[in-house]
Amino acid sequence: MHRKMAARELSIQVDGKTIGCEPGQSVASALLAQGIYRFRTSPNDHLPRGPFCMMGACQECAILIDGSIRRACQTEVAEGMRVCLKGASA
């Protein structure tokens, strides 16, 4: 028998908009769950980029998180985290 556990929701800021996410979730999965698929624009051809491998190898999900370029698929959400997608071209 399974018991539904009360989920504690966290909130993060994505380009100034607050979104809810679950503890333990990666930034990439939190954004994808909100329907956000375009994380950045490639610096050379200016095409949209987003997560591909979800294990940190491809670095397609590299975005600004709390002022540093980090891989969204390898970064766990934290309360009040600030994510910047606008202008991110890591």
Secondary structure, DSSP 8 states (H G I E B T S, - for coil): ---------EEEEETTEEEEE-TT-BHHHHHHHTT----EE-TTT--EE--SSSSSSS-TTEEEETTEEEEGGG-B--TT-EEE-TT---
